[in-house]
Structure formats: C-alpha cells, structure tokens
C-alpha cells in the first residue's frame, strides 16, 4: 500500500523536532501524572508503509520508555506533566529521530503523540567533481541506485563548509541536486520518473558569497537521498544545524573550490 505523507510526519502535539542536551530531566509538575499513547508509522523511501513494530520511544533523561507493538502503537504510563520533554525514537535500520513535546498539565489524562519515521535512502553518492568560473560553480556527482525508486524524485543533498571535515552535521550551507525528472510521452500514456545515474547542478558564486567571502576555500560533500524527504529530520540545538535523518549514510568524496 502506498501512502503519501507530510515531510514532517504527523506529530500531533508538537511539530518542531529538536535535539538538546542529555542531562537528567526533572518534571515541571511532578504530581500530575499522565499516560502517553500514540501510533508510529514507518515508511520506506518510496513512501510505502512498512513494519512499524519494535520502535523504541523514550523521554531522554528519564526512565520512561515503551516499544511499539505490531500495529505501531506504544504507551508510556504515569508520566509527570511537563511543558518541554525531549523524545527519542529509534529502531534498527533507521536513523535516530528526536523531537520536543508537552505533556498536559490539567491532571490525569492521555496525551496522543503520533508521528512517522522514514527509512534512509539506498542511493549512494560518489565521484563528486566541481568546476569553477567567475560567476558559477558546477558540481557533478554519480549516484548508485541499488533498487528502483519509483514514487519520488531522487538525487543528492550537498553540504558546503569552510572546514575540511565537512559532513551532513558540520556545514554552513546545504542544497540539493536531482538526478531524475518526471516525464510524459508526447503521444500520451503513462508518465514516469526517468532515472539518470549522474546528477549535476550549478550554484552561483554570488549566492555562495552570502556564506563564504572571497578567498575562502570551500569544501563540499554529497549524500544520496530521496528528494521528497530531503528535509525530514530535526534541529540540533547545540549547533543550530538541521540534521537530515533520511540521507544515505555513506558520503561521497570531498572536493573544494576557492571563492573568487
């Protein structure tokens, strides 16, 4: 069964996903106990609902945790009310996902916290190259698609940094390149995504100068992704960086340019 989902899932109580510190959490209203119940849906990179059993859902810095059943349902009992709990959802084969949510302060009740998780992309990026002239830089990357991605566009997210150890968590600027397009036969008939194993995109120097002044050596790396979910993840409050949780975990090689 194929099912279209929002990029940011269906988190009911709080849609902002943020990673904070890992210190012990003290409840704001310890005498008000509530139950947390929700449903977790796990999707493939094609947007197909898959096995949602075995997802661990916990409140970071506390003992409160539960695991989803065969229907994706979990329940955490007797949780003290608080307006700023940080949750962690994890399952083998998925990248960790963090989010904030509040537990009602109105006395005994049940809080419904439901959300979606997505599998990391199977698309691997490699052979990143770059050319530069006075007005633009053109970046090309090879993409190895181990299985056909039929539902959504695919491509790569590219990260730019002044640091040589640039990565999906250490960067100043990011963008994406696509490797396939949605095409329809001129004579009519079914439309489809046409896949190309090489993606290429051009970035203006004037735009890069918003982040990197002239003379700066800029390092770049790419990660394969399913474009529809390119912005799915959370913000790390320690760095202010958005952490994409659906990238392929294998980065390409790193290349560099010097901003004119």
C-alpha positions in Angstrom: 0.0 0.0 0.0 1.4 3.4 -1.0 0.6 6.3 1.2 1.6 10.0 0.8 2.9 11.6 4.0 3.9 15.1 5.0 7.7 15.7 5.0 7.5 16.4 8.7 5.3 13.3 9.5 2.1 13.6 11.6 3.4 14.6 15.0 0.2 15.7 16.7 1.3 17.5 19.9 4.4 19.3 18.6 5.8 19.6 15.0 9.2 21.0 16.0 11.9 18.4 16.3 14.9 19.5 18.3 17.9 17.8 19.9 19.2 19.2 23.2 21.4 18.2 26.0 21.4 14.7 27.6 21.1 15.7 31.2 18.6 14.2 33.6 15.1 15.7 33.1 13.1 17.0 36.1 9.4 17.3 35.5 7.8 20.7 36.0 4.6 19.3 37.5 5.7 16.0 39.2 2.4 15.4 40.9 0.3 15.4 37.7 0.6 12.0 36.1 -0.5 11.3 32.6 -0.3 8.5 30.1 1.2 8.9 26.7 -0.2 6.9 23.9 0.4 7.1 20.1 1.0 5.5 16.8 4.3 5.3 14.9 4.2 4.7 11.2 7.4 3.6 9.4 7.7 4.2 5.7 10.2 3.1 3.1 12.0 5.7 0.9 9.2 5.0 -1.7 6.6 6.2 0.8 5.2 2.7 1.4 4.0 1.8 4.9 6.2 -1.0 6.3 6.7 -2.8 9.6 6.1 -0.4 12.4 6.7 -2.8 15.2 9.8 -2.5 17.5 10.2 1.3 17.5 11.6 2.4 20.9 10.1 5.7 22.1 11.7 7.2 25.2 11.8 10.5 27.1 15.5 11.5 27.2 17.0 11.8 30.6 14.2 9.8 32.3 13.3 6.1 32.8 10.1 6.5 30.7 10.1 4.4 27.6 8.0 2.0 25.5 8.2 -0.1 22.3 5.6 -0.2 19.6 3.5 -3.3 19.0 2.7 -5.0 15.7 0.3 -2.1 14.9 2.8 0.6 15.7 1.1 1.5 19.0 3.0 2.4 22.1 2.0 3.6 25.6 4.1 5.2 28.4 2.3 5.3 31.7 2.3 7.7 34.7 4.5 10.4 33.1 4.7 13.7 35.2 3.3 16.7 33.4 5.9 18.9 31.7 5.9 21.6 29.0 9.2 20.6 27.4 10.0 16.9 27.2 12.5 15.7 24.6 11.7 12.4 23.0 13.9 9.9 21.1 12.5 7.4 18.6 14.8 4.7 17.3 14.7 1.4 15.5 17.4 -0.8 13.9 17.9 0.3 10.3 16.6 3.8 10.9 18.5 6.9 12.0 17.7 8.3 15.4 14.9 10.9 15.5 14.4 13.5 18.3 11.5 15.8 18.9 10.0 18.0 21.6 6.5 17.6 23.0 4.5 18.7 26.0 2.5 16.6 28.5 -0.8 18.2 29.6 -0.8 20.0 33.0 -4.6 19.7 33.5 -4.5 16.5 35.6 -4.8 12.8 34.8 -5.4 12.4 31.0 -3.9 10.7 28.0 -1.6 12.6 25.6 -1.7 11.5 22.0 1.8 11.7 20.4 1.8 10.1 16.9 4.4 10.6 14.2 6.1 9.0 11.2 9.6 7.7 10.5 11.3 7.1 7.1 14.0 4.7 6.1 17.4 6.1 5.0 17.9 6.4 1.2 19.5 3.4 -0.6 21.0 5.8 -3.1 24.8 6.2 -2.8 26.6 9.3 -4.0 30.2 9.1 -5.3 32.7 10.7 -7.7 31.9 14.2 -6.8 33.6 16.7 -9.1 33.5 20.5 -9.4 34.4 23.2 -12.0 34.6 26.9 -11.3 34.5 30.2 -13.2 34.0 33.8 -12.2 30.2 33.5 -11.9 29.3 29.9 -11.0 30.5 26.5 -9.9 29.1 23.4 -11.5 29.1 20.2 -9.4 28.5 16.7 -10.7 28.0 13.5 -8.7 27.5 9.9 -9.6 24.5 8.1 -8.0 24.2 4.4 -7.5 20.6 3.4 -7.1 20.7 -0.2 -5.7 16.9 -0.5 -6.1 14.4 1.4 -8.2 12.9 4.4 -6.6 9.5 4.7 -8.3 7.5 7.1 -6.2 9.5 10.2 -5.8 12.5 12.1 -7.3 15.9 11.1 -6.2 19.2 12.9 -6.0 21.7 14.1 -3.5 22.0 16.7 -0.8 25.2 18.7 -1.0 26.9 20.3 2.0 29.3 23.3 1.9 31.7 24.2 4.7 34.9 26.1 5.3 36.0 23.1 7.3 37.8 20.2 5.5 35.8 17.7 7.5 32.5 18.9 6.0 29.6 16.5 6.6 25.8 16.4 7.0 26.2 17.6 10.6 29.2 20.0 10.0 28.3 22.6 7.4 27.4 26.3 6.8 25.1 25.8 3.8 23.3 23.0 2.0 21.3 22.5 -1.2 20.4 19.5 -3.4 20.8 18.2 -6.9 18.3 16.0 -8.8 19.1 13.0 -11.0 15.7 12.2 -12.4 12.7 14.1 -13.8 9.0 13.3 -14.2 8.3 12.9 -17.9 5.3 12.1 -20.0 5.3 10.6 -23.5 4.5 13.2 -26.2 1.8 10.9 -27.7 0.2 10.4 -24.4 0.2 7.5 -22.0 1.6 6.8 -18.5 4.1 9.3 -17.1 7.1 8.1 -15.1 10.3 9.2 -13.4 13.3 8.8 -15.7 16.4 7.9 -13.8 19.9 9.1 -14.7 23.0 7.9 -12.7 24.7 11.3 -12.9 23.3 14.4 -11.2 24.6 17.9 -11.9 23.7 21.3 -10.6 25.1 24.9 -10.9 25.5 27.2 -7.9 26.1 31.0 -8.4 29.2 32.4 -6.8 27.2 35.4 -5.7 24.9 33.1 -3.6 27.9 31.2 -2.1 29.4 34.6 -1.1 26.5 35.0 1.3 28.1 32.3 3.4 31.8 32.4 2.3 33.8 35.6 1.5 36.2 35.8 -1.5 39.4 33.8 -0.9 37.7 31.2 1.2 38.4 27.6 0.5 35.0 25.8 0.5 34.8 22.1 0.9 31.8 20.1 -0.4 30.4 16.6 0.1 27.2 14.9 -1.0 24.8 12.2 0.3 22.3 10.3 -1.8 18.7 10.9 -0.9 15.1 10.5 -2.0 14.2 14.1 -2.8 10.7 14.0 -1.4 12.1 13.5 2.1 15.1 15.7 1.7 14.0 18.0 4.6 13.0 15.3 7.1 14.9 15.4 10.4 15.4 17.6 13.4 17.4 20.6 14.5 20.4 20.1 16.8 20.1 22.9 19.4 23.8 22.6 20.3 24.9 23.6 16.7 21.7 25.0 15.2 22.2 22.7 12.3 19.3 20.7 10.7 20.1 17.0 10.8 18.6 15.1 7.9 17.6 11.6 9.0 16.8 10.1 5.6 20.2 10.5 3.8 22.2 7.5 2.7 24.8 7.1 5.5 27.7 6.8 3.1 29.1 10.2 1.9 30.8 10.9 -1.4 34.4 12.1 -1.7 35.1 15.7 -0.6 36.1 18.3 -3.2 37.0 22.0 -2.7 37.0 25.3 -4.5 38.3 28.8 -3.7 35.7 31.5 -3.9 36.9 34.2 -6.4 
